[in-house]
Amino acid sequence: MTLTRVKKRDGREVPFDADKIRAAIQKAMAAVGDEDPHFAVEVAGVVSLTLDGRHEASAGAGSPSLPTIEEIQDLVEQALIELGRASVAKAYILYRDRRTKVRDVLAVHRTHARPTLRAPLVHEAEAASTWSKGRIVAALMNEADLARDVAEEVASRVEARVFDAGFKRISTGLVRELVDNELVELGLAGALKRQLTYGVPAHDLRSILADGDGALDPTRATSGESFSERTTEARLAAEVLRRFSIDEVLDERATERHLTGDFHWIDLARPHQPLSLAVPAELVSSAAPSSRAAFDALDEMVRVAKLASLGVVIENPAALIAPLARERKAGSSTLAAWLVALTAAARGAERRIDLGASGVRSIAVTNELVRELAGLASSPFVPRLFLDELELDALAETFPEREADLERLLLTGRLIPTWSSERESFAAPGCVRLERERGVIACVGAVALNLPRLAWRAGPWREDRFLELAAELVTDALAALGRGVAFQHQTRGDRVGDLRTRNTVALVPVGLREALQLLGDGEVRPDQGARLLGFFADASARLAAHERLVVTVTPFFGERAAARFADLDQHLPQKAQALLFELGASEARRSNEPYSLGLRLSPSPGRGPWTAEAELVASLAVGALHPLPEDRSRGEHLGLFPSWRRFAALRRDPLPRAELQPTRPQNLVARELFDRDASRSHLSVENN
């Protein structure tokens, strides 16, 4: 007969719950870094079977053979040791001992407590209780891991302050503040950190509430970063988690780098979630392709999107929407209705839900998708479409009438062109898919790099010094990303929700154009930019091996970092010396603007639209052109789609050209450095 009741320490009989055994074992496993939920279930099952055998006749209440809590805990310890989990058994024993001490403390304080008219009422979240010094002692022992005598001293000091102040009512938040003060005065910094409370000051809270929901540009598809903290509730949660992340996720070195603006940890407000996911369409719908299946899959898309902090890209959408593309009636389109529903789903989820490439074989479906996407009403929540250059070429050749729609999508940010190699393909921001890989890919973290600051520190014509500083920065960034990956594994195991993923991390170059201007003494050299990007890709791949990370270099995720870096760099001492290197008045006027994003080098004097970017990405086998280059040329002016086609052609087959000869700078300091480097290059050529 199955066991139904157990006897507690105070003699009460309560229903038997095997899930409590499992939960206690999981806590002990988590304490030693052992993430195996199935093992906890197995041990709980073994203990339950043993109890059933020992107390076969104990189903009825009042039976003298009911098992006790102590007996159950003894069986758990024995099972853990016999199954070879000695470290877990030790953690379980320590947890059990600590709970015993806490119960003793509470029992002592309940026995000797003397009611007093001065004792205040303690307000909790949704209840109120009488003052209890014992609860403070128990909390300090359990949360801060203090010895009983030390916890007693802290609690007594807090109680004295509360009673002397004559409070009639006091909140648990204020009690914690008083406890923190006593921990500081007693020099118990470790205990303070272990039981630290994270919240938002009242002034900041009122300010966030007064701001209301953030406005978005309705004419363009908005980035996931703008989605994530749009509402008041999201900003409040983000502020709390951001403060937690600074203390608990980043180490001291990474915290210093982030706070001073050397790099920027992307989305500290959601350290427990990946930034983006790349999910094949077949995984969001198990039904046979049909119009009904496509609409039913929207609910699963929302669920998957909310597993990431910024959003998801549904790859190969043709497998899902092909039936919709065929259902075009006079004056209406089922595919258009589905896209409207997808836009509404993204708004509700407050995440980007974008669509990826489907391949050249599905070009007819992609043609219908482009047509309907271009015809949708303006909304920042409209899905973006990531299309590979081969797909775009095939679309332009097969359906030339679609060029106007492609132009409109590029203009509104709904189309993001990508390129791939034979063995790798672009999947989502921060995610690269390997050949024949079919699973879910997660970009679990990203760090934006402040390139202009590196260039300021290196100085004009000092590319070698820039690379030295960059290597140090990349090393620190990857170490921080390693800690972030470990934190996510600790909080959610090796899955994202119920999805098993291959994890990647990303480096985000920010301010590349400004950095090249500083290194070139005002001249932007795309070939130098290509070398820098190649260095970041090679160095990150080499250094990431120590952290066991897979790293990509991506132009996404940098919007907030670009504004933050530009603002912080205004106060650097080097910035005040701008006149020494004669940056010019135009640069000074734009110094309060955010740094450039992604791979944008335009406007580039003396070059056609987008040609500088084509030369820049020569070292990137896989990537996306985001954001699109600017075109301020007064002469030749092409549309966005023709400019893209020229970019793609030049990227694949660069035009032969003479080696660029940079102009000799005018000021004395930069000229001396320039002449010295030129002399070295000349001697190197002669020696060869």
Secondary structure, 3 states (H helix, E strand, C coil): CCCCEEECCCCCEEECCHHHHHHHHHHHHHHCCCCCHHHHHHHHHHHHHHHHHHCCCCCCCCCCCCCEHHHHHHHHHHHHHHCCCHHHHHHHHHHHHHHHHHHHHHHHHHHHCCCCCCCCEEECCCCEEECCHHHHHHHHHHHCCCCHHHHHHHHHHHHHHHHHHCCCEEEHHHHHHHHHHHHHHCCCHHHHHHCCCCCCCHHHHHHHHHHCCCCCCCCCCCCHHHHHCCCHHHHHHHHHHHHHHHHHCCCHHHHHHHHHCCEEECCCCCCCCCCEEEEEHHHCCCCCCCHHHHHHHHHHHHHHHCCCCCEEEEECCHHHHHHHHCCEECCEEHHHHHHHHHHHHHHHHCCEEEECCCCHHHHHHHHHHHHHHHHCCCCCCCCCEEEEHHHHHHHHHHCHHHHHHHHHHHHCCCEEEEECCCCEEEEECCEEEECCCCCEEEEEEEEEEEHHHHHHHHCCCCHHHHHHHHHHHHHHHHHHHHHHHHHHHHHHCCEECCEEEEEEEEEEEECHHHHHHHHCCCCCCHHHHHHHHHHHHHHHHHHHHHHCCCEEECCCCCHHHHHHHHHHHCCCHHHHHHHHHCCCHHHHHCCCCCCCCCCCCCCCCCCCCCHHHHHHHHHCCCEECCCCCCCCCCCCCCCHHHHHHHHHHHHHCCCCCCCCCCCCCCCHHHHHHHHHHHHHHHHHHHHC
